């Protein structure tokens, strides 16, 4: 187990090469190339702002006073955080089954596939956050020192997603139906999380359950740092980090145990 925990550092070069190949390969041959990571969040922002800000306005306290611009920025913050989950977990069920040669024909540290998926998603998240910070600096509440807390907010979230990705990837080898199930679950995390509305807009009895959603704490704390110029609630973030680390370790442990039978199934 200790050897497995050390694998990201032992295979750092391999993970970095595969992640860069994944990122560059995604846009190879497209007309706009590397501009797409910046344009995609803007396009999605326009669509969701039109739907939830104009056609079917969402219940957001103070939205009318702050204007559609601030609503759009708050919406983009929620979309960016959820987008990281969506990209990592949507690929997780086929993370191993889509690379059978790594399992059956070569000696390969399969845990590295989870890191490659996460780093690729983090690259797109970083680009989207850059767009958000610039827009907020120019059109929103401006820049503040609390922005420096964003890495501390996203780190435990990323570890939690990596643990879930390992677990789903391992189970996906044996249960192919997971590929059909994860998509709707990812969508549920968006609509049952504080992406289009704050937690206070939920019925009082349902608000505590919103914290079970893995995106709730990161979305709320990121908005706090971005738009309110306040540091995260460190006690809340500490509790979330403990849960995230537990999920990370359990996912890694489960993957290490279940991968022994991958070759037989594939």
TAPE-V286901 format. One record per residue. PSI is psi in whole degrees, -180 to 180 (999 if undefined). OMEGA is omega in whole degrees, -180 to 180 (999 if undefined). Layout:
BEGIN
psi->(PSI:PSI)
omega->(OMEGA:OMEGA)
END
This chain:
BEGIN
psi->(-43:-37:-41:-39:-29:-2:-32:-35:-34:-28:30:-45:-43:-46:-43:-42:-45:-38:-44:-37:-38:-44:-49:-35:-27:-33:6:130:-12:152:-41:-13:-123:-4:-19:-39:-25:-35:-34:-50:-31:-41:-45:-36:-43:-43:-52:-33:-41:-45:-51:-10:-25:-57:-50:79:134:161:99:116:129:8:-39:-38:-39:-23:167:-27:-48:-35:-43:-40:-43:-38:-44:-38:-45:-38:-39:-46:-45:-33:-33:-46:-45:-43:-41:-50:-29:-31:-17:-44:-29:16:-39:-43:-23:-6:60:-29:-32:-23:-43:-21:-18:159:112:136:94:-28:-25:-25:-36:-42:-39:-45:-43:-45:-37:-45:-37:-33:-47:-36:-41:-41:-42:-38:-37:-45:-45:-45:-41:-46:-42:-35:-34:-43:-13:-129:-1:-170:150:164:-23:-16:-25:-15:-8:-43:-38:-29:-40:-23:-55:-34:-44:-41:-39:-44:-36:-42:-44:-39:-44:-45:-48:-39:-42:-46:-31:-23:-36:-29:91:-17:-17:-32:-31:-25:-35:-38:-55:-35:-39:-41:-38:-39:-28:-48:-20:22:172:52:-51:-5:154:166:-33:-18:-13:156:144:-42:-25:-15:-43:-33:-22:-27:-19:-28:126:-17:-13:-55:-48:-40:-48:-43:-35:-42:-36:-44:-36:-48:-18:0:36:147:156:161:100:-33:-41:-43:-34:-43:-43:-39:-38:-43:-43:-43:-38:-43:-41:-49:-40:-42:-42:-42:-46:-42:-43:-37:-44:-22:-15:-25:5:-46:-36:-36:-40:999)
omega->(180:178:180:180:-177:-172:179:180:179:-176:-176:-178:179:-180:-179:-179:-179:179:180:178:178:-178:-177:-179:-178:-175:-179:178:179:-176:-177:174:-173:176:-176:177:178:-177:-177:179:178:178:179:178:179:-179:-177:177:178:-176:-173:179:-176:-175:179:-174:179:-180:179:-178:178:-177:-179:180:-177:179:-177:-179:180:175:-180:-180:177:178:180:178:178:-180:-179:-180:179:-180:177:178:-176:-178:-178:-173:179:179:-171:-176:-179:-177:-180:-175:179:179:-176:-180:178:-176:-169:-171:-179:174:-173:177:-172:178:-179:179:178:179:178:179:-179:-178:176:179:179:177:180:177:180:179:179:177:177:177:-178:-178:179:180:180:178:-177:-171:-173:-174:178:-179:180:179:-178:176:180:-179:-177:177:179:178:-174:-178:179:177:180:179:177:180:178:177:178:-180:177:-179:-179:180:180:179:-179:177:-176:-178:-175:178:180:-180:179:-175:-173:-179:177:178:177:178:179:-180:179:-175:177:175:-175:178:-177:-180:177:-180:-177:179:178:172:-175:-178:-176:-175:178:-179:179:180:178:179:-176:-179:-172:-177:178:180:-178:-178:177:178:178:-180:-175:-167:-178:180:179:176:180:172:-170:179:177:-179:178:178:179:-179:178:177:-180:180:178:179:178:-178:179:179:178:178:-179:179:-180:180:-173:-176:179:-179:-178:-175:-180:-178:-177:999)
END
